[in-house]
Amino acid sequence: MRLFLFVFKRNLLILNFLDFIIATACFVRFFLPYFFDEDLKMETRFARITTPVPGPRSIELMQRKKAAMPHGAISNLPVFIKKADDFLLTDVDGNVFIDFGAGIGVLNAGHSNPKILAAITRQVQSFTHTCFHMAMYEPYIALTEKLNNLTPGDSPKKTYLVNSGAEANENAVKIARRFTGKSAIVAFEHAFHGRTLLALSLTGKVSPYRQGFGPMAPEIYHLPSPHRSNSGFLQPPESTNYDAGFIAEQLKTVVPETDIAAFIVEPVLGEGGILPCDQKYLDALFDFSRSRGILIIADEIQTGWGRTGKLFAMEHFGYEPDILVTAKSIASGLPLSAVVGKAEIMDSVQPGGIGSTYSGNPVACAAALAGIDFIVENDLAGKAGKIGSITREKLASLVENHKNIVDVRGIGAMNGIEFVVDKTSGKPGTEIVRAVQKICWENGLVVLKSGSHGHVIRMLPPLTISQDGLREGLEIFTAAVQKL
């Protein structure tokens, strides 16, 4: 009996010692890092990668895509999505990504927003299409009334609905030409206005958008971009004295100013690299145009619906454009866009001069009405400002501490990180951005590239993203940069 008790006590001591060792190891492995690693301090981890990216199911679908679709139709992220919720994307292999792309700025109100889905469901249960030009319906009118009231400026306005940003820009040009009786349209280098022929002609980037698709539409002209970049490719002198005379001088070798119907300008370049327009240049442009009867078309396709910290970016500059074009987040992913203009301009078009089979589709109108209400009622523009502040504060040190980063910039939740090969030459870091983008999605973060050289990482998260989700995404990005 004594021998049994002796053996039992000794084994108990050994077991207790082993338990202590195991407990200590677990503490060191799982709990101690929490106090030192900022990544582990967040209450929730959102990104979850369980397979290589792309995973086997996405690879299988990619092969089907290659067989069925033309080579020119590319995708930013090499996976296929099966579910999207708020700011998270889940692919067919079960990988979960934090979405800093939002369908290229389309999901400002978040993926699968319940209020918007409910509105879509109600409309679908009634009817999906009649063609407004054949048999009208009330949601179209309700949406145009809302747009007339919410877009910048106090002038009486009218709105026409179409299907895409490119189609809206084309109609804006038609309306401007009809109202002024002039044909020339002046756009800007590095801008992006769409891929249909007239919109493509407005777009100020050759490759890949315009390459091989000529001839372009006539009477479209481009001026140097009034946006500043820290790399060498886009730098008007800071001392430039912008005034109406400067604009007139720019046009001397481009097009007679008496032929110009309108200027079309992005208040913030999106595809061009997240670059806000120069306020002094915009002042000069409006001064020049107002004194000559030339219209200003503001392309707010990407900047609208709270993205920049205001409902529309033109509010930052204090101007009411003659025509404003909006799309993307207007209907939270359903095909819809709008041309909103001063009433006298919009009414200059003869009956039947504008039209489209699917324009102002009732389901898209229902989504837009619910989505716009959600954006306004939840002050997503104010939230965009906070997203931008956190983003730029978190990433600002990269400019000083990383050899390939020359700028972290943005306005609201529209932010860009500009990469160069080296800071001496300022040569755009196109390949570096591709590498960073790949590392990001391999670790659960979707980011876009932009800039005429593809040298800017673009961040456009849903405006509904939580602060924890935002910070985790920024940490994944920072870690990706440090792996270069």
Beta strands, then each sheet from edge to edge (+ up, - down):
strand 1: 81-85
strand 2: 88-91
strand 3: 96-99
strand 4: 157-162
strand 5: 184-188
strand 6: 220-223
strand 7: 260-265
strand 8: 268-269
strand 9: 275-276
strand 10: 295-299
strand 11: 323-326
strand 12: 337-342
strand 13: 405-411
strand 14: 414-419
strand 15: 445-446
strand 16: 448-450
strand 17: 456-459
sheet 1: 1+ 2- 3+ 15+
sheet 2: 4+ 12- 11+ 10+ 7+ 5+ 6+
sheet 3: 8+ 9-
sheet 4: 13+ 14- 17+ 16-
end
